[in-house]
Amino acid sequence: MDAAAPRFDATPDVSAEARDLRFRPGDPASATTLTSDQVVHFNERGFVAPLPAFEPDEADRVRAYFDGLLAEALAAGKDSYSLSTAHLTHGGVYDLLTHPTFVGYAADVLREAGAPEAGVIGWGSHFFCKLPGEEKQVGWHQDASFWPLSPSHAVTIWLAIDDADEDNGCMRFLAGSHHSGHLTYRESTPEDHSALNQIVPDAEQYGEEVYDELEAGTCSVHSDLLLHGSASNPSPRRRCGLTLRYCSAGVRAGQGWNAKGIVVRGEDPSGHWANPSRPDGPGW
């Protein structure tokens, strides 16, 4: 049986944190998993999609693994969004966070031009699962607003567990919005039906809306400063994705969040990140 995970506030108060929230572009010339053009696209638009991850049979295995985790969560009285920081309690999620393909994508967009290759930290894993007919949505937001991390040098890889498209509430990006800096937000209200407690008002002025439509087993990568969100799921199909979060080893985490971080490439010379070992449990 998996050990209990440390408890973290999913929406911590970061107002007192001294943070450097400026976009840091990746170095196209250093890309090894992505192409140089894809890193240029990330720098300019704030995301790259779609990207290959798993063959269909592997995607089916990942989905079956998630189905088991979700069944356990629902049986325990939790909801479909409750599987957060799952790499600290479930061996299969740890295996996904440390998977060479995802680590390679993250490393290519995190490495800065003229800088030596730095270590990469995998620190987050959260299943965002919209059930069929679910009204819940995700308002326009920047991930960096929620995280006690500095400097702003983190990315999210969104792995499609199910096919995700406009009909079932796939993620949407406002391309180029990561160049606008850290934006003012308001608290969400019950009328917003939002899974998160923050919404950036009038967000569409900051970029071009792009739908992140992904087939199961493919993924996207986006900057922590890119505005993104998703609509509700009025369809009869589930829409689940696994977010995998990465940052450079030079990033510092407040409020104990360094306990989440695994060194997935290179080294963490300062020893800031806890680098926990793989938890017991089956892989996917």
ZAMARRO-246918 format. One record per atom (N, C-alpha, C): residue in three letters; x, y, z. Coordinates in steps of 0.2 Angstrom, whole numbers, padded with zeros to 4 digits, always signed. Last residue first. Layout:
% residues N
ALAXYZ ...
//
This chain:
% residues 284
TRP+0012+0009-0073 TRP+0006+0009-0078 TRP+0007+0003-0083 GLY+0018+0000-0058 GLY+0018+0005-0064 GLY+0012+0004-0068 PRO+0013-0002-0041 PRO+0014-0005-0048 PRO+0015+0001-0053 GLY+0022+0003-0027 GLY+0016+0002-0031 GLY+0017+0000-0038 ASP+0031+0014-0017 ASP+0029+0008-0019 ASP+0023+0008-0023 PRO+0039+0029-0024 PRO+0035+0026-0019 PRO+0033+0019-0022 ARG+0056+0033-0028 ARG+0050+0031-0030 ARG+0045+0027-0025 SER+0062+0046-0016 SER+0063+0040-0020 SER+0056+0038-0023 PRO+0064+0064-0018 PRO+0061+0058-0015 PRO+0062+0052-0019 ASN+0071+0077-0018 ASN+0072+0071-0022 ASN+0070+0065-0019 ALA+0070+0090-0012 ALA+0071+0084-0008 ALA+0073+0078-0012 TRP+0081+0103-0018 TRP+0075+0099-0019 TRP+0076+0092-0015 HIS+0093+0109-0014 HIS+0087+0112-0012 HIS+0081+0107-0013 GLY+0106+0105-0017 GLY+0102+0101-0013 GLY+0095+0104-0011 SER+0114+0112-0026 SER+0112+0115-0019 SER+0109+0111-0014 PRO+0114+0104-0037 PRO+0120+0105-0033 PRO+0119+0108-0026 ASP+0106+0093-0044 ASP+0104+0099-0040 ASP+0109+0100-0035 GLU+0109+0087-0061 GLU+0110+0087-0053 GLU+0107+0093-0050 GLY+0102+0078-0074 GLY+0107+0082-0071 GLY+0107+0081-0064 ARG+0084+0075-0071 ARG+0090+0076-0076 ARG+0095+0080-0073 VAL+0076+0074-0061 VAL+0075+0070-0066 VAL+0080+0070-0072 VAL+0074+0075-0044 VAL+0079+0077-0049 VAL+0079+0072-0055 ILE+0059+0080-0038 ILE+0063+0075-0040 ILE+0068+0077-0045 GLY+0050+0089-0026 GLY+0054+0089-0032 GLY+0059+0083-0033 LYS+0042+0091-0015 LYS+0039+0088-0020 LYS+0044+0086-0026 ALA+0049+0099-0006 ALA+0048+0092-0004 ALA+0045+0088-0010 ASN+0048+0112-0010 ASN+0054+0108-0012 ASN+0053+0101-0011 TRP+0037+0117-0003 TRP+0036+0114-0010 TRP+0042+0110-0013 GLY+0038+0124+0008 GLY+0039+0117+0009 GLY+0038+0114+0002 GLN+0037+0138+0005 GLN+0031+0134+0008 GLN+0032+0127+0008 GLY+0046+0140-0011 GLY+0044+0142-0004 GLY+0038+0137-0001 ALA+0059+0135-0021 ALA+0052+0134-0019 ALA+0051+0136-0012 ARG+0069+0141-0034 ARG+0068+0140-0027 ARG+0061+0139-0025 VAL+0078+0135-0048 VAL+0072+0138-0045 VAL+0071+0136-0038 GLY+0088+0127-0053 GLY+0090+0134-0050 GLY+0084+0137-0047 ALA+0083+0117-0060 ALA+0086+0116-0053 ALA+0087+0122-0050 SER+0068+0122-0069 SER+0076+0121-0068 SER+0078+0120-0061 CYS+0054+0111-0068 CYS+0057+0118-0068 CYS+0065+0116-0068 TYR+0038+0104-0072 TYR+0045+0104-0072 TYR+0048+0111-0071 ARG+0023+0094-0070 ARG+0027+0100-0070 ARG+0034+0099-0069 LEU+0010+0087-0079 LEU+0017+0085-0076 LEU+0021+0092-0076 THR-0006+0083-0079 THR-0001+0088-0079 THR+0005+0086-0076 LEU-0016+0072-0088 LEU-0011+0072-0083 LEU-0007+0078-0084 GLY-0034+0073-0092 GLY-0027+0074-0094 GLY-0022+0074-0088 CYS-0049+0068-0098 CYS-0044+0068-0093 CYS-0037+0069-0096 ARG-0065+0068-0102 ARG-0059+0072-0104 ARG-0054+0072-0098 ARG-0078+0057-0107 ARG-0074+0060-0102 ARG-0068+0063-0105 ARG-0093+0061-0117 ARG-0086+0058-0117 ARG-0082+0061-0111 PRO-0104+0067-0120 PRO-0105+0061-0117 PRO-0098+0058-0115 SER-0101+0085-0117 SER-0102+0079-0121 SER-0103+0073-0117 PRO-0099+0097-0110 PRO-0106+0095-0111 PRO-0107+0088-0115 ASN-0088+0102-0100 ASN-0088+0096-0105 ASN-0096+0094-0105 SER-0082+0120-0101 SER-0085+0114-0098 SER-0086+0108-0103 ALA-0066+0126-0106 ALA-0073+0126-0105 ALA-0076+0120-0102 SER-0050+0131-0099 SER-0054+0126-0103 SER-0062+0127-0101 GLY-0034+0140-0101 GLY-0040+0138-0097 GLY-0044+0133-0101 HIS-0021+0151-0100 HIS-0024+0146-0103 HIS-0030+0144-0098 LEU-0007+0162-0103 LEU-0014+0161-0101 LEU-0017+0155-0104 LEU+0010+0157-0098 LEU+0005+0157-0103 LEU-0002+0157-0100 LEU+0019+0155-0088 LEU+0016+0162-0088 LEU+0011+0163-0094 ASP+0024+0143-0089 ASP+0020+0144-0083 ASP+0017+0151-0083 SER+0022+0136-0106 SER+0025+0140-0101 SER+0021+0142-0095 HIS+0018+0119-0111 HIS+0017+0127-0111 HIS+0020+0130-0105 VAL+0016+0106-0121 VAL+0020+0109-0116 VAL+0019+0116-0117 SER+0006+0091-0124 SER+0008+0098-0126 SER+0012+0100-0120 CYS+0004+0074-0131 CYS+0004+0079-0126 CYS+0006+0086-0128 THR-0004+0058-0133 THR+0000+0064-0136 THR+0000+0069-0130 GLY-0013+0049-0128 GLY-0006+0047-0129 GLY-0002+0052-0132 ALA-0027+0054-0137 ALA-0025+0051-0131 ALA-0017+0048-0132 GLU-0025+0069-0146 GLU-0027+0062-0146 GLU-0024+0059-0140 LEU-0029+0086-0143 LEU-0024+0081-0142 LEU-0028+0074-0142 GLU-0030+0103-0145 GLU-0034+0097-0146 GLU-0028+0091-0147 ASP-0031+0117-0139 ASP-0025+0112-0138 ASP-0029+0105-0139 TYR-0035+0131-0148 TYR-0037+0125-0145 TYR-0032+0120-0144 VAL-0031+0148-0145 VAL-0029+0141-0149 VAL-0031+0136-0145 GLU-0033+0165-0147 GLU-0035+0159-0144 GLU-0034+0153-0148 GLU-0020+0176-0145 GLU-0024+0173-0150 GLU-0026+0166-0147 GLY-0019+0188-0131 GLY-0016+0184-0136 GLY-0022+0180-0140 TYR-0024+0198-0123 TYR-0017+0196-0122 TYR-0015+0191-0127 GLN-0038+0199-0123 GLN-0034+0205-0126 GLN-0026+0203-0126 GLU-0044+0189-0116 GLU-0043+0188-0123 GLU-0039+0194-0127 ALA-0046+0192-0103 ALA-0039+0189-0105 ALA-0038+0189-0112 ASP-0055+0199-0094 ASP-0053+0202-0101 ASP-0047+0199-0104 PRO-0047+0193-0079 PRO-0052+0196-0083 PRO-0050+0199-0090 VAL-0041+0178-0074 VAL-0039+0184-0077 VAL-0044+0187-0081 ILE-0046+0170-0059 ILE-0048+0171-0066 ILE-0045+0178-0068 GLN-0045+0157-0047 GLN-0042+0163-0050 GLN-0044+0164-0057 ASN-0047+0145-0041 ASN-0050+0151-0038 ASN-0048+0157-0041 LEU-0053+0132-0052 LEU-0048+0136-0049 LEU-0051+0142-0046 ALA-0064+0127-0058 ALA-0061+0122-0054 ALA-0055+0126-0050 SER-0079+0137-0059 SER-0072+0136-0061 SER-0069+0131-0056 HIS-0091+0143-0061 HIS-0091+0135-0061 HIS-0084+0133-0062 ASP-0095+0156-0059 ASP-0090+0154-0064 ASP-0089+0147-0065 GLU-0103+0157-0048 GLU-0106+0158-0055 GLU-0101+0156-0061 PRO-0094+0157-0037 PRO-0098+0151-0039 PRO-0101+0151-0046 THR-0080+0166-0044 THR-0086+0165-0040 THR-0090+0159-0041 SER-0062+0169-0042 SER-0068+0166-0046 SER-0074+0166-0041 GLU-0053+0184-0040 GLU-0056+0178-0037 GLU-0062+0175-0041 ARG-0044+0191-0053 ARG-0049+0191-0048 ARG-0050+0184-0045 TYR-0027+0197-0058 TYR-0033+0192-0058 TYR-0038+0194-0053 THR-0014+0204-0068 THR-0019+0204-0062 THR-0025+0200-0063 LEU+0000+0194-0074 LEU-0006+0198-0075 LEU-0011+0198-0068 HIS+0017+0195-0077 HIS+0012+0193-0072 HIS+0006+0197-0072 GLY+0020+0197-0095 GLY+0021+0197-0088 GLY+0016+0194-0084 SER+0017+0195-0108 SER+0014+0201-0105 SER+0015+0201-0098 HIS+0021+0184-0114 HIS+0026+0190-0115 HIS+0023+0196-0111 HIS+0012+0175-0113 HIS+0017+0174-0109 HIS+0022+0180-0109 SER+0003+0176-0124 SER+0002+0180-0118 SER+0007+0179-0113 GLY+0005+0168-0135 GLY+0009+0174-0135 GLY+0008+0178-0128 ALA-0011+0162-0136 ALA-0004+0162-0139 ALA-0001+0168-0138 LEU-0020+0156-0124 LEU-0019+0163-0128 LEU-0012+0164-0130 PHE-0026+0139-0126 PHE-0021+0144-0125 PHE-0022+0151-0127 ARG-0037+0127-0119 ARG-0036+0133-0123 ARG-0030+0137-0121 MET-0041+0110-0117 MET-0037+0116-0115 MET-0037+0121-0120 CYS-0057+0103-0121 CYS-0050+0103-0121 CYS-0047+0110-0118 GLY-0071+0099-0120 GLY-0068+0104-0115 GLY-0061+0104-0115 ASN-0077+0091-0130 ASN-0077+0089-0123 ASN-0073+0093-0118 ASP-0076+0099-0142 ASP-0082+0096-0139 ASP-0082+0094-0132 GLU-0062+0101-0144 GLU-0067+0107-0142 GLU-0073+0104-0139 ASP-0054+0087-0136 ASP-0055+0091-0142 ASP-0060+0097-0139 ALA-0045+0073-0132 ALA-0047+0080-0129 ALA-0048+0084-0135 ASP-0045+0056-0127 ASP-0045+0061-0133 ASP-0048+0068-0130 ASP-0037+0054-0111 ASP-0042+0053-0116 ASP-0041+0058-0122 ILE-0025+0059-0107 ILE-0027+0052-0105 ILE-0032+0049-0110 ALA-0013+0069-0113 ALA-0020+0067-0114 ALA-0021+0060-0112 LEU-0002+0078-0103 LEU-0003+0072-0107 LEU-0010+0070-0107 TRP+0006+0093-0103 TRP-0001+0090-0102 TRP-0002+0084-0107 ILE+0019+0100-0094 ILE+0017+0095-0100 ILE+0010+0092-0098 THR+0023+0116-0090 THR+0018+0110-0089 THR+0018+0106-0095 VAL+0038+0124-0082 VAL+0033+0122-0088 VAL+0029+0116-0086 ALA+0047+0138-0076 ALA+0044+0131-0075 ALA+0039+0130-0081 HIS+0053+0149-0070 HIS+0056+0145-0075 HIS+0054+0138-0075 SER+0053+0163-0062 SER+0048+0160-0066 SER+0051+0156-0071 PRO+0065+0159-0048 PRO+0062+0163-0053 PRO+0056+0159-0057 SER+0052+0153-0038 SER+0055+0159-0041 SER+0063+0157-0043 LEU+0036+0148-0032 LEU+0042+0147-0035 LEU+0045+0153-0038 PRO+0023+0145-0027 PRO+0028+0149-0023 PRO+0035+0147-0026 TRP+0010+0147-0039 TRP+0015+0143-0036 TRP+0020+0147-0033 PHE-0001+0154-0045 PHE-0002+0149-0039 PHE+0004+0146-0036 SER+0004+0161-0056 SER+0001+0164-0050 SER+0000+0160-0044 ALA+0009+0152-0065 ALA+0014+0155-0060 ALA+0011+0159-0054 ASP-0001+0149-0073 ASP+0001+0144-0068 ASP+0005+0147-0062 GLN-0014+0160-0076 GLN-0007+0159-0077 GLN-0005+0154-0071 HIS-0030+0159-0084 HIS-0026+0159-0078 HIS-0019+0158-0080 TRP-0047+0158-0087 TRP-0041+0160-0089 TRP-0036+0161-0084 GLY-0055+0144-0078 GLY-0055+0151-0081 GLY-0048+0152-0083 VAL-0062+0129-0082 VAL-0056+0132-0079 VAL-0055+0138-0082 GLN-0077+0121-0076 GLN-0072+0123-0081 GLN-0066+0126-0078 LYS-0091+0110-0073 LYS-0085+0113-0071 LYS-0080+0115-0076 GLU-0101+0103-0078 GLU-0101+0110-0079 GLU-0095+0114-0077 GLU-0101+0087-0087 GLU-0098+0091-0081 GLU-0098+0099-0083 GLY-0103+0078-0096 GLY-0109+0083-0094 GLY-0107+0087-0088 PRO-0091+0066-0091 PRO-0096+0068-0096 PRO-0102+0073-0093 LEU-0078+0074-0081 LEU-0083+0069-0082 LEU-0088+0071-0087 LYS-0062+0079-0082 LYS-0069+0082-0083 LYS-0073+0076-0085 CYS-0048+0079-0073 CYS-0053+0074-0076 CYS-0060+0077-0076 PHE-0032+0081-0071 PHE-0038+0085-0072 PHE-0043+0081-0076 PHE-0020+0075-0060 PHE-0025+0073-0065 PHE-0031+0078-0065 HIS-0004+0081-0058 HIS-0011+0082-0056 HIS-0015+0080-0062 SER+0012+0084-0052 SER+0008+0079-0056 SER+0001+0080-0053 GLY+0028+0092-0050 GLY+0021+0092-0050 GLY+0017+0086-0054 TRP+0042+0091-0052 TRP+0039+0093-0045 TRP+0032+0092-0044 GLY+0057+0088-0058 GLY+0050+0086-0059 GLY+0047+0087-0052 ILE+0070+0098-0063 ILE+0066+0095-0057 ILE+0059+0094-0060 VAL+0086+0097-0071 VAL+0079+0098-0072 VAL+0075+0094-0066 GLY+0102+0106-0071 GLY+0097+0100-0069 GLY+0090+0102-0070 ALA+0108+0114-0086 ALA+0106+0114-0079 ALA+0102+0108-0077 GLU+0121+0118-0096 GLU+0115+0113-0095 GLU+0114+0112-0088 PRO+0125+0135-0096 PRO+0127+0128-0095 PRO+0121+0124-0094 ALA+0119+0147-0107 ALA+0120+0145-0100 ALA+0121+0137-0100 GLY+0117+0152-0120 GLY+0123+0154-0116 GLY+0124+0151-0109 ALA+0099+0151-0118 ALA+0105+0152-0122 ALA+0111+0154-0118 GLU+0092+0139-0106 GLU+0093+0145-0109 GLU+0099+0146-0113 ARG+0081+0125-0105 ARG+0088+0127-0106 ARG+0089+0134-0109 LEU+0068+0123-0106 LEU+0070+0126-0100 LEU+0078+0128-0101 VAL+0065+0116-0117 VAL+0062+0123-0117 VAL+0065+0127-0111 ASP+0072+0104-0115 ASP+0074+0108-0121 ASP+0071+0115-0121 ALA+0067+0099-0104 ALA+0074+0101-0103 ALA+0075+0106-0109 ALA+0054+0095-0108 ALA+0055+0100-0103 ALA+0062+0103-0103 TYR+0057+0084-0117 TYR+0053+0090-0119 TYR+0055+0096-0114 GLY+0064+0075-0108 GLY+0067+0078-0114 GLY+0064+0085-0116 VAL+0054+0072-0099 VAL+0060+0075-0097 VAL+0063+0079-0102 PHE+0046+0065-0108 PHE+0043+0071-0105 PHE+0049+0075-0102 THR+0055+0054-0112 THR+0052+0058-0117 THR+0049+0065-0114 PRO+0058+0048-0099 PRO+0063+0052-0103 PRO+0060+0056-0109 HIS+0048+0050-0085 HIS+0049+0047-0092 HIS+0054+0051-0096 THR+0045+0055-0072 THR+0052+0054-0074 THR+0053+0051-0081 LEU+0031+0055-0073 LEU+0035+0061-0072 LEU+0042+0060-0073 LEU+0029+0041-0074 LEU+0027+0045-0079 LEU+0031+0052-0079 ASP+0033+0036-0062 ASP+0036+0033-0068 ASP+0035+0038-0074 TYR+0025+0042-0053 TYR+0032+0044-0053 TYR+0035+0042-0059 VAL+0013+0035-0057 VAL+0014+0042-0059 VAL+0021+0045-0058 GLY+0017+0022-0052 GLY+0016+0023-0059 GLY+0016+0030-0061 GLY+0018+0024-0038 GLY+0023+0022-0042 GLY+0023+0024-0049 HIS+0010+0036-0029 HIS+0009+0031-0034 HIS+0015+0030-0038 THR+0014+0047-0020 THR+0011+0041-0017 THR+0010+0035-0022 LEU+0021+0057-0027 LEU+0023+0055-0021 LEU+0020+0049-0018 HIS+0013+0059-0039 HIS+0020+0055-0040 HIS+0023+0053-0033 ALA+0002+0066-0036 ALA+0002+0059-0036 ALA+0008+0055-0036 THR-0002+0079-0034 THR+0005+0077-0032 THR+0005+0070-0031 SER-0019+0074-0035 SER-0014+0079-0035 SER-0008+0077-0032 LEU-0033+0069-0038 LEU-0027+0066-0038 LEU-0022+0071-0040 SER-0046+0076-0038 SER-0042+0075-0031 SER-0035+0072-0032 TYR-0055+0077-0048 TYR-0049+0082-0048 TYR-0044+0081-0042 SER-0065+0069-0045 SER-0061+0067-0051 SER-0055+0072-0052 ASP-0066+0068-0027 ASP-0069+0069-0033 ASP-0064+0068-0039 LYS-0069+0055-0014 LYS-0065+0061-0017 LYS-0068+0062-0024 GLY-0073+0044-0008 GLY-0077+0050-0007 GLY-0074+0056-0010 ALA-0067+0033-0011 ALA-0065+0036-0004 ALA-0069+0042-0003 ALA-0071+0030-0023 ALA-0074+0026-0018 ALA-0072+0028-0011 LEU-0064+0039-0030 LEU-0071+0040-0030 LEU-0074+0036-0024 ALA-0051+0034-0029 ALA-0053+0040-0026 ALA-0060+0041-0025 GLU-0053+0021-0036 GLU-0051+0022-0028 GLU-0053+0028-0025 ALA-0056+0026-0048 ALA-0060+0022-0045 ALA-0059+0022-0037 LEU-0044+0033-0052 LEU-0050+0036-0051 LEU-0055+0032-0047 LEU-0035+0022-0052 LEU-0034+0027-0047 LEU-0040+0031-0046 GLY-0040+0015-0063 GLY-0040+0012-0057 GLY-0039+0017-0051 ASP-0039+0024-0073 ASP-0046+0022-0072 ASP-0046+0019-0065 PHE-0025+0025-0074 PHE-0029+0030-0072 PHE-0035+0028-0069 TYR-0023+0012-0081 TYR-0020+0014-0074 TYR-0023+0019-0071 ALA-0030+0014-0092 ALA-0032+0009-0088 ALA-0029+0010-0081 ARG-0022+0024-0098 ARG-0029+0026-0096 ARG-0031+0020-0091 VAL-0010+0017-0100 VAL-0010+0023-0095 VAL-0017+0024-0093 ARG-0014+0008-0109 ARG-0012+0005-0103 ARG-0012+0011-0098 ASP-0017+0016-0120 ASP-0022+0012-0117 ASP-0021+0009-0110 ALA-0004+0020-0123 ALA-0009+0025-0121 ALA-0015+0022-0117 GLU+0001+0008-0128 GLU+0004+0011-0122 GLU-0001+0016-0119 ASP-0006+0007-0139 ASP-0007+0002-0134 ASP-0004+0004-0128 PRO-0003+0019-0147 PRO-0010+0017-0144 PRO-0010+0012-0139 GLU+0013+0026-0140 GLU+0009+0022-0145 GLU+0002+0020-0142 PHE+0016+0042-0132 PHE+0015+0035-0132 PHE+0011+0032-0138 ALA+0020+0055-0138 ALA+0022+0052-0131 ALA+0022+0045-0131 PRO+0022+0069-0149 PRO+0021+0062-0147 PRO+0023+0060-0141 LEU+0013+0084-0147 LEU+0019+0081-0147 LEU+0018+0074-0145 PRO+0004+0097-0156 PRO+0004+0091-0152 PRO+0011+0088-0152 ALA+0013+0110-0147 ALA+0008+0105-0147 ALA+0006+0103-0155 VAL+0020+0122-0136 VAL+0021+0117-0142 VAL+0016+0111-0142 PHE+0019+0139-0131 PHE+0018+0132-0130 PHE+0020+0128-0137 GLY+0023+0152-0133 GLY+0022+0150-0126 GLY+0020+0143-0125 ARG+0026+0158-0145 ARG+0019+0157-0144 ARG+0017+0155-0137 GLU+0040+0160-0144 GLU+0036+0165-0147 GLU+0029+0164-0145 ASN+0045+0149-0138 ASN+0048+0155-0136 ASN+0043+0161-0138 PHE+0039+0139-0145 PHE+0038+0139-0138 PHE+0040+0146-0136 HIS+0045+0141-0158 HIS+0038+0142-0157 HIS+0036+0142-0150 VAL+0059+0138-0154 VAL+0057+0145-0157 VAL+0049+0146-0156 VAL+0057+0124-0152 VAL+0059+0128-0146 VAL+0057+0136-0148 GLN+0053+0120-0165 GLN+0048+0119-0160 GLN+0050+0124-0154 ASP+0065+0123-0172 ASP+0059+0126-0174 ASP+0054+0126-0168 SER+0074+0113-0166 SER+0075+0120-0165 SER+0069+0124-0166 THR+0063+0099-0160 THR+0067+0103-0165 THR+0069+0110-0163 LEU+0066+0090-0144 LEU+0062+0094-0149 LEU+0066+0097-0154 THR+0078+0084-0140 THR+0072+0080-0141 THR+0067+0084-0145 THR+0087+0094-0141 THR+0089+0087-0143 THR+0083+0083-0144 ALA+0093+0111-0143 ALA+0087+0106-0143 ALA+0090+0099-0145 SER+0101+0122-0143 SER+0103+0116-0139 SER+0098+0111-0139 ALA+0096+0131-0151 ALA+0102+0128-0154 ALA+0104+0122-0149 PRO+0085+0137-0144 PRO+0084+0133-0150 PRO+0090+0128-0152 ASP+0084+0139-0128 ASP+0089+0140-0133 ASP+0088+0135-0138 GLY+0069+0147-0121 GLY+0074+0141-0121 GLY+0078+0143-0127 PRO+0067+0162-0111 PRO+0066+0158-0117 PRO+0071+0153-0117 ARG+0058+0166-0097 ARG+0065+0165-0099 ARG+0065+0160-0105 PHE+0048+0179-0091 PHE+0048+0173-0096 PHE+0056+0173-0098 ARG+0047+0183-0074 ARG+0049+0185-0081 ARG+0050+0179-0085 LEU+0045+0185-0059 LEU+0040+0182-0064 LEU+0042+0185-0071 ASP+0052+0182-0045 ASP+0054+0185-0051 ASP+0050+0181-0056 ARG+0045+0185-0029 ARG+0046+0181-0034 ARG+0048+0185-0041 ALA+0043+0184-0012 ALA+0047+0188-0017 ALA+0049+0183-0023 GLU+0027+0181-0005 GLU+0033+0178-0008 GLU+0037+0183-0013 ALA+0015+0185-0001 ALA+0021+0188+0003 ALA+0028+0185+0000 SER+0006+0179-0009 SER+0007+0186-0010 SER+0013+0189-0006 VAL+0003+0166-0010 VAL+0010+0168-0012 VAL+0011+0175-0012 ASP-0006+0155-0002 ASP-0006+0162-0002 ASP+0001+0164-0004 PRO-0010+0140-0012 PRO-0007+0144-0007 PRO-0007+0151-0008 THR-0019+0129-0017 THR-0019+0136-0019 THR-0016+0140-0013 ALA-0016+0117-0011 ALA-0016+0117-0018 ALA-0016+0124-0021 ASP-0005+0114+0001 ASP-0010+0118+0000 ASP-0010+0119-0008 PHE+0000+0097+0004 PHE+0002+0104+0002 PHE-0005+0108+0000 ARG+0005+0084+0014 ARG+0000+0088+0012 ARG+0002+0095+0010 PRO+0014+0069+0009 PRO+0014+0076+0013 PRO+0008+0080+0010 ALA+0005+0054+0007 ALA+0009+0060+0004 ALA+0009+0065+0009 ALA+0007+0038+0014 ALA+0003+0044+0014 ALA+0008+0050+0011 ALA+0012+0024+0004 ALA+0013+0029+0010 ALA+0009+0035+0008 ASP+0003+0011-0004 ASP+0007+0017-0004 ASP+0006+0021+0002 MET+0004-0006+0000 MET+0000+0000+0000 MET+0004+0006+0000 
//
